[in-house]
């Protein structure tokens, strides 16, 4: 029996971002159906099978925008058929499965999307496996800010 990896999601008006947390994944297979069915399967580092299928809120373009298999996760962007904000990820109105969570690092509100348009050129899929800040919290130089005023 296969297991489900943790799946983080975020959206823009024209696409969905999925980050699948599966370190050292092998044999990654992704299928996107125009009717909104998204399927994933892979093998974990110890040979255990992982898979899931999602019936997405609305129709999507069948080709996956960008896919990157990193050391710790698999990131992909899926283009929506119609440019619109979805109320939730899945078509079902029931509570999402416990392995599906919001990706707050990539999330933006409808009002903020125009500010992020330049960052979306890479489809939300970074070339680096981890963020470049090594998990450190950015704190501005308060002394410089104080001298300005």
Residue pairs with C-beta under 8 A, 6 or more apart in sequence:
2 41
2 48
2 49
2 50
2 51
3 44
3 48
3 49
3 50
4 50
4 51
4 52
4 97
4 99
5 20
5 21
5 22
5 42
5 50
5 52
5 99
6 20
6 21
6 99
6 101
7 18
7 19
7 20
7 21
7 52
7 54
7 99
7 100
7 101
8 18
8 19
8 21
8 101
8 102
8 103
8 106
9 16
9 17
9 18
9 19
9 89
9 100
9 101
9 102
9 103
10 16
10 17
10 102
10 103
10 104
10 105
10 106
10 107
10 108
10 124
11 17
11 85
11 86
11 89
11 107
12 108
12 113
12 116
12 120
12 124
13 80
13 83
13 84
13 85
13 110
13 113
14 79
14 80
14 83
15 65
15 77
15 78
15 79
15 80
15 123
15 124
16 56
16 60
16 77
16 78
16 80
16 86
16 89
17 75
17 76
17 77
17 78
17 103
17 106
17 123
17 124
17 125
18 38
18 75
18 76
18 77
18 78
19 73
19 74
19 75
19 103
19 106
20 40
20 42
20 73
20 74
20 75
20 76
21 72
21 73
22 42
22 44
22 50
22 73
22 74
23 44
23 45
23 71
23 72
23 73
24 44
24 45
24 71
25 42
25 43
25 44
25 45
25 50
25 69
25 74
26 42
26 43
26 44
26 45
27 41
27 42
27 43
28 40
28 41
28 42
28 67
28 69
28 74
29 39
29 40
29 41
29 42
30 38
30 39
30 40
30 64
30 67
30 76
31 37
31 38
31 39
32 38
32 39
32 60
32 61
32 62
32 63
32 64
32 78
33 39
33 60
33 62
34 59
34 60
34 61
34 62
34 81
35 59
36 55
36 56
36 57
36 58
36 59
36 60
36 91
37 53
37 54
37 55
37 56
38 53
38 54
38 56
38 60
38 78
39 51
39 52
39 53
39 54
40 50
40 51
40 52
40 53
40 74
41 49
41 50
41 51
42 49
42 50
42 51
42 74
43 49
43 50
44 50
52 97
52 99
54 89
54 90
54 100
55 90
55 91
55 92
56 78
56 86
56 89
56 90
56 91
57 86
57 87
57 88
57 89
57 90
57 91
58 80
58 81
58 82
58 84
58 86
58 91
59 80
59 81
59 82
60 78
60 79
60 80
60 81
61 78
61 79
61 80
61 81
63 79
64 76
64 77
64 78
65 76
65 77
65 78
65 79
65 123
66 75
66 76
66 77
66 122
66 123
66 125
67 74
67 75
67 76
67 125
68 74
68 75
68 76
68 125
68 126
68 127
70 129
71 129
72 129
72 130
73 129
75 124
75 125
75 126
76 125
77 123
77 124
77 125
80 86
85 110
88 96
89 96
89 100
90 96
90 100
105 131
106 124
108 115
108 116
